[in-house]
Structures are given as C-alpha cells and as structure tokens.
Amino acid sequence: MILIDWRIIKMKMISFCNKKGGVGKTTLCKNVAYKLALDKNKVLLIDLDTQATLTLLTRTTENFNTEKTLHKIIASDCEYNIKNIIQPTKYKNIDIIAGGESLKKSLLAMKEFYSKGMYFQVGFKIYNEYKSTFDSYDYVLIDYPPSTDDLSLSWLIFSDLIVVPTNLVVGSYKGILDLNNNLEIIAKELKTEKPEIKILFNSVLDTDNQDIFKERLKENNLYDKLLNIIIRHSGIFNNSENDFNSIWENPYYWRQKQAYEELIKEIK
C-alpha cells in the first residue's frame, strides 16, 4: 500500500531485485504475476532490464512494439502519455511496460532533466504524474537488471515490498548486502523509510548448505527478512521456462505451484 496525499491507494507495488544475476528474479516476477491474474487481479508489469527477458516471456506475437519503454516518459519529462506505452501481454489481466536497449538512454535523459539530488525520485515522479493509471491496477510488479542503476533505485526506494531472491551462492549474498546498503543510503538522503525487503531462497538444491547462509544473514541483521517459503530447484521446471511457458499452464510442477502459492500468501 502506498500513502499518497493522505489517502490509501489499493495498488501494491512489488519489486523483484538482487544485485546479482542468475537468481531467478524474472521467473519469479512472471509466475507471481500469472497467479495473481489467475485470481482475477489486474497486474501491470514493468521491465527495467535492457535484456528485456520478462518482455520476451510475456509479450504477444503480433503488433508488439519493443520501443515502448519508460525511456519515452523520461525523455519527455513526463509529457508523453503513459497509456501509450502500456501494452497487453499474451496473458489475461496482465499488461506490460516493455524493457529494452532504449532504457540505456534513460540515464542520459535523467541527467538532462533532473539534478543529481533528484535522480532517486524519478520513479516516484512518474508514478505521481500518472497515478490514476497505476492505481487502476491491483498490483504493479517490477523486474530489475542485476546492475541496479539510478533509474532502478528510483523505483526500488518507494516500492511497497522488495523480494530479493538468492540461490545461496556467495555472489547473491553480496548482492543482498549491496542492495540493502544502497537502500539505507538513499532512504537517509531522501529522509524517508527504507522499503520493506523479503529474502527468498530460490531454486535451491537439497544439497545446498542453508545454515551457513542463514548465519550470514544473522550476522548482518537480515535474518528476520527471510521468507518462510523455499522454492526448490527443478530441472524439469527450468525446461518449462525455456519453452516460455508459465507453470500455471502446465498440469505438472505441483511442488513449484504449491511453493508459489505459499509465497504469494506471504507477499500479497
């Protein structure tokens, strides 16, 4: 829930981010969106990754314009109508603002239109300019690149919840620490509260040593951020992702479906 102008907005903004690639951010974002939409929620996806994997996995095959990214809004200093860049996906009740290479130009546009002190407020400014459009959705889910640039941080800092997946390798642990430190610095600079983060053990093998990772989280006062649910690794499930399918479209993968249902209960 976002408190704006002394009123409560129904829409919930959830970000999927870790400053480390290969931890399953995009897969999580897509499958959570699909289940929320299946439950008759209206969902908007925002793809902030120049690789645009979320866009590729969800886009329609006809009349989809890959140039309709947030860059059009940023480069116009919010003069461009955001409804013109929101496109339907191949899934009912899910729309998307595409990711893509044009997002690289957004950082240059931010330098042109905003002072450095305003960089981390760009996301909120876009939301505030078009809040009636954003608030027409039940959920806004955002997928991020591994290298969280100023544009990414400007959306993270006012998210209702940040889900941080980790596959229990050292790099993803460092990604959690770096992201948490970035958010603390920005929140202090903006004199606002740091958004809530929840850490998810994702695509975990039974042989992975979870206890070591948990001890590291305790050492950095992050253990209380750990979600109860664990999504375990499945080679068959990974094949479905390669086929651009959602687990909810398949009669199998019952273990993954059950885990996702529990995850959604914890974060919705």
N, C-alpha and C positions, 0 to 999 in steps of 0.2 A: 504494500500500500504506500502511496506517495502523498505527503501532506503538502498541498499547494493552495495558496490563497485561503487558508483556514478551512479547507474542506477536504474530506477524504475521497480520494479517487479509487474506484473499484479496481482498475487495471493494476496488475502486478508485473514488474519488470525483473526478469531473472537473467543473469549473465553466466555464461559458461567459459571459464578462463583459467589458464595456468601459463606462466611464462616458460613453458617447456612444450615442445611439440610431441605428437605421438601418444598423448594420454587419453584420447577419445572424446575431446570436447565436442566436436561436430556431430559424432554419432549420438552422444547424449542429447544434445540440443534437438536433433531431428526426431529421435524416438520419443522424447518427452513431449514435443510439440504434437506429434501424431496422436499420442494417447489423450492429451488434453482436448484436441479437436474431436477425437472419437467420443469423448464425453460431452460433446456439444458446446465446448468453449471456442470462442473466436480468438485465433492466435496470429500475431504478427511476428515474423522472423526478421532479424536484421543481421546481415552477414557483413562483418567488418574486416574480413580476411581477403587480402588481394588474391589468394589462391582460389577463393570462391567455391570451396568444396561443398558447403551447405547449399549454395545456389545450384550447383551441378546435381546434387542428390534430390532436390525437390522441384526444380523448375519444370514447367510444361515444355513440350517439344515444339509447340507452334507459337509463333508471334511473341517470343520472349526476348526482351531487349536487355542484353548484358551491360549496357552502358547506364542503365538506370540505377545508379548507386547514390549514396549520400553525398558524393562529391558535387552533384548538381545543386544540392541545397547549400552546401558550404561555400561553393564558388559564387553563388548568387547572394550570399549573406542573408539567407532565408527569404529571398524574394520569389524563389521557384516554388510552385505548389507541390507539396509532398505527395499528394494523391496521384500525381503524375509519375512517381517512381515506385509506387506500391503495385506489385503485380501478383496475380493469383499463382498458386503452385498447382501441382498435379493432385494435391490432397484437399479434400473438402474442409472448409473453415480455416485454412491456413494461407495467409498471404506472405509476401517476402519483399524486403528491400535488398536487392542483389549486392553481392560483393564483387570485386574485380580489380583489375590493374588500375583503373581510374582513381581508386582510393589513394594511390601513391601521391597524386596531385593535390589531395586534400590538405596535406601538411603545409604545402606551399601557400595554398589559399588561406589557411588559418593564419599564417604569418602576415599575409596581406591585410586581412580584415580585423585581426584581433591583436591586442597587446599580449606579451608573454604571460602576464598575470591572468589573462582571460582564457588561455588555452584549455584549462581544465573545466571550463564552464560551457564549452561549445555544445556538448551533448545536451546539457540542461536547457540551453538557449533554444536548440532545435525542438526539444520536447515542448517547451513553454510556448513557442511560436505556433506549434501545430497540435496542442494538447487535445483539442476536440477529436482529432483524427486518432491519435494514440489511445485516448481514453475510450474510443469506440470498441477497442479490443479487450478481452478478458485478461490476456497475457501477451507481453512482449518479451520474446526470447532472443538473446543476442549471442552470436558466436564470434570469437575473437581470434586474431593471429597469435602465434607464440610470442612474437616480439611486440609487447604492448606499448604502442607509441602514444603520443599526446592525444590523438583522436580517441583511441581505445580507452585511455584513462579517463577521458571526459565523460564517457558513458558509464564506466565502472563506478565512478565515485558517487553517482546518485541512483544506482540500481537498488532495488529492494533487497535482493539477495544475489550473492555471487557463489556459484557452485564451482569448486576447484577440484577437478578430478586428478588423481595420481595413480600411476601404475607401480608405485613402490620402488622406483629406481632413484638413484641419487639426484639425477638431473631434475626430476619432477619435484623432489623435496626442496631443492634450491629454488625452483620456480615458485613454490608456495611462499617461501620466506621472502623472496624478492617482491612478489606481488603484494604481500601483506605490508612490507616496509614502504612500498610506493604509496599504498592507500593511506597509511598513517601520516606520511609526509604531506600528501595533498589535502587530507582532511584537516590537518593542523593549519595549513596555508589558507584554506578556504573557511576556516573556523566553523566546520561542520562535523557531524558524527561520521565515523568510518562506517561504510555499509557492512551489513552482516555477511560473513563468509561461512560456507559449509564445505568441509573437505570430504571427498568421496573416494574410497578405494574402488578403482575401476579397472576392469579387465585383469583381475588379479588371479594368479596361478595358485593352486593349493600349496605349492612348494615355497611360495614367497614368505619371507620372514616378516610378518606383520608386527610382531612385538618390538623389533628394533625400530621400525618406523614410528610406532606409537610412542616409544620412549623419546625419540627426537622431537615429536610434537609436544610432548610434556615439557621438555627442556626449554622450548620456546613459547610456552603458554598458549599452545594452539590445540591441545588435546580435546578441549571442550567444544571445538569447532568440527570435530569428526562426526559424520553421519553414522547412524547405526547400521544402515544397509551396506552390503558389499556386492558389487557386480563382478561376478567371476568370469574368467577368460573362457571363451569357447571358440574353437577353430571353425566349427560349422556356422556359428553365428557370424563370424567375420566374413565367411563366404557370402552370406546374405547381404552384408554391407557392400561387398564388391559388386553385387548384382543390382545395386541401387534400390534395394527393397527395404521396407520397414519390417521389424519383427512382428508388428501387429497384422501384417498382411499374410503371415505365414502360420499354418496350423501347428507348427512345432515351436521350438525355442521356449518351452513352458518355463524353464528355470529363469531365463532372462526376462520374460514377461512378468513373472512374479516379482523379481527384483526391481524392475522398473515401476511396477505398481506401488511397491513399498517406498521407493524413492520419491515418487510423486506425492504420496501422502505426507512425507516429511518436508517437502519444499513448497507445496502449493498454498 
